[in-house]
Amino acid sequence: MDNARLERVLMRLARRYAQPLVTPGWEAPGDYPGRLPDLATALAGYDLFVTACTPPTGTDTSAAVTPWVESYVRLYDVLTRAVFPSYRQIDAYYGDYEEPPIVVIKGEATPVIMMLAGFIAPYIAARQGLASVTDFELVGLMELVLDELEAGDLPREALRQLRDEAAQQVRQLLNSPVRQLRLTAPKPALARSFDIADTGEIAAAPPLQPAPTSAPEVPELGLPAATPPPPDMLPELDALGAPPTIPEESRPFGASIPIFFESKPRGRRPPPVPDLPEDLR
């Protein structure tokens, strides 16, 4: 990953959506004084999950990236419909028109976007390609995430189902042929629990290892059996070709990434019990 390119994308997003993150006097790549993974992670606090990947060699970029992005979108939906049901809107875009793809996922539920950036993405980048990742570890990861989201007041069975369904989506990300790049920095709780070092560098996922002869199964939780095939080409883009002829600062994203899945309904989280009137306390 070209750091100058990444810096341009991150600062363009910060200027549009996160002005407090903009470094005074920033004019060109190299002017940012901090670590780029920290800037990418901080953007999550402004509803932007920035990540990057390397599609399999010889494949069509959009055809490979769309299902990978969709797995992140499904995970976002699994978490938000249980914990923040009023904040489920989400969109996905390319960060620019170059390769390897930089992807920006913009969602209304800020805490969930922060979990994707600080927990899920660094975990995938560290563990993808390893054949030794167990269901037990994935359950532990999601319990950590749900604790961070303060989801413990959900009914026990609903919490268990939420944990397992989210773990299934993480398993799909681990099994994706698209290789995750470590762009955002791991949160301290993730680094401590799973021994994932915060190197401050942009790194690729390890190479794939042979799968075990009898891979552990993730419980079937009723997700759609198959995703409709993505289009041959993104609607606004011709094979990641030339960008539209409009000023770059007016164009915070590249092409939109189509998302093909139907969000499943789930019972809404009951509202908190209101405080008693003062005369009844």
N, C-alpha and C positions, 0 to 999 in steps of 0.2 A: 504494500500500500504506500503510495506517494504521500508523504506527510504534508507537502505543500498543498496538494490537492485537497486532502482532508481538512486542513486548516481553513482553506477557502470556503468549503462547504459548511463547516461548523460556524465560522464567523458570519456567513450569510444568514444562517438560521438564527444566530444570536441577535443580529441586527434587526431582524424582522419580528422575532417572538420573545427575545430575552435580553432586553437592553442592559440590565445590570451586569450581564456577563461580558459585554463588549469592552475590550481593552482600549482605554483612551489612546488615540493616536495610531490605532491599527490601520495600516494601509495595504500591506502585502504579506504573503506567507513569510514566516520568520519573525514577525513582529510580536506574536503572542508569547508572553514570557513564561507561561506555565506549561503543564503537561496536557497534551491533547486528549488523552483518555479522561482526565478530570473535567475538561470542558465538555466532552461528549456526555459524561455522566451527569454533569450539572444541568444540561439541557432537558433531562428527564423531569426535572422540577418545573419545567415549563411545558409539559405534555408532549415532549418530543423524544422518542426512543430512536437513536441513531445507531445503526449497525452496518456491517459489511460482510461480504461473502465471496467465495470463489466457486463458480459453477463448475461442474464436471467438464473436462476437456472435450471439445468437439460437440458440445450440446448447444442448443439454442438458449440464449441467456434468459429471455422472458419465460420460456417453457420450464426452465429449471428453477428460476427464482420465485415465480408465482406460488407454487405449492409450499415452498419453504416459508415465505412470508405468511401464507395462509395458516400455517401451523402456529406462528406467533399470534396471529389475529384470533384464532380459536382459543388459545390459552388466555389471551386478554379477555375474551368473552366469557370463558368459563369462570374466571375470577370476578369480573365485574357484575355479572348477572346475579351472583350470590351475595356479594359484599357491597357493591355500589350500583344497584340496578338502574338508577336514574342517569348513569354516566357511561353508557355503553357505546356511544358513537366513536368510530375509529376509521381512519383512512391510512393508506400506504402509498408512498411515492419513492421514486429514485431521487437521490440527493443531487445528482447531476447527470450528464450524458456520457460519462466515461466508464471504463472498466478497470479493475473489478468493481461490481456494483456496490454503491453505498445506498442503503435503504433507510428511509425515515418513516416511522410509524407514529402517527399523531392521534392520540386518544384523549377523551375527556376525563377519564379517571386517573388523576395524577399519581396517586399512590401505586396503582397497578403499573403504570408506565415506569415508575421508579424501580419497581421490582424486576421488570423485564431488563432494565439497564444495569442494575447493580447486583442482581442475583442470577437470573436465568441466563442471560447472554454470556457472562463470564464463566458460568458453570459449563454451558455447552461448549464454549471454546476450549476449556480445559479438559473436558471429558470426551468430546466427540472423537470417534475413532478407536476408543478403548472398548474391548470386548468384555471387560470385567465390571461394568457398571450394573449393579443389581437393582431390583425393584425396591429393596430395603433402603438403598441410598437415595433413590428418587423420592420415596415416601418421606425420608428425613429432610430432603431439600424442600419439599412442599410444606412440610410442617413448619419449617423455619420461615418460609415466605408467608404462610397464613398467620403465623404469630406476629410477624412484622405488620401485617394488614389488620391485626386485631380482630380476627374472625372467630375467636374462641367463644363468642356468645351465640354462635349458630347452634342448633340442635345437634347432638352427637352424631346421629346418622347422616344428617345433611353435611356436616363437616367432614366425615369420613368419605362420603361420596365425592365431595368437592376436591378433597386431597387426591383421591385416586384418579379422578377424571383429569385433573391438572397434571398429575404424574404421567398419565398416558400421553398427553400432548408433549411433554418434555422428552419422552421416549421417542416420539416421532421426530422431533428436532435432532436428537442424537443420531437417529438412523438415516437422516437425510443425506443424499449424495452431495448436496451443497455444503461446502466447507465454511464454517463460521470463522470470521476473523475476530480476535479479541480487541474490541474497540473501546468499550467502556470498562472502567475500573471496578473490580469486585468490592462490594461492601465489606467492612471488617468482619461482620458476623459470618459471612460466607467464607472469607479467607480463613478464619479460625476453624470453622466447622469442617471444611473440606480440603484444607491445606492447599489453597489456591493462592499463589503468590501474586501480589500486586507489583508487577515489574515496571509499570508506567510506559510500556512499549506496545506498539501495535503488532500483534503476532497472529499467525495462522494456526488453525487447529492441527493436532497431530495427524499423521496419515492413518488411514483405516487399517484396522487389524482384522484378521479372520474372525468371523462370528463363532461362538461356541456351538458344539454339535446339538445341544438342546438348550436353546436360549430361554430364559425365564419369560413367562407370559405375563402381560399386563391385563388385568381384568377387563372384560368387554363391558363397556359402559354406554352402549347405545349410540355412539357417534355414527354419522353416515358412513356406509361401507366404502364409498368411493367418492372422490371429488371430480366434478365434471372437468374435462380436459380444458386447459387454458387456451386462449387464442394463439395463433401462430405468431402474432405480433401485438405489442401494446398499442392502444388506439392512438396515442399522441406521439408515437416514436417509430421510426423505421430502423429496426435492428440497432438500437442505441446510437443512432446517427446524429446528424447535426441538430443543435438545439433551435428553438424558435428564435426569430430575429426580433427579440425584445430585450431591453436592458437587463443585465444579470441581476441587479439589485431588486428589480421588480419580479424576479423569477426565483422564489426561495426553493422551489422543488424542480426536479425533472419530471418525467412522465408519471402519471398516476398508475398504480399497480392494481389491476382488477382483482377483486376478492370474490371467490365463488364458494359461498357456503351460506346455509340458512341457520341463523341463530336459533337455538332451541329455547323455548320458554322454560322458565323455572319460577317457582313460587317466590314472590318478593320477600325480602327480609322484613320481618315485622318492625314497625317504627318503635323507637324507645318510648317507655312509659313516661308521660309528662309529669313534671313536678306537681305536687299537691298545692292547691291554693294556700296562701299564707294563713288564712283563718282556720284551716284544717290541720296544720302542722302541730 
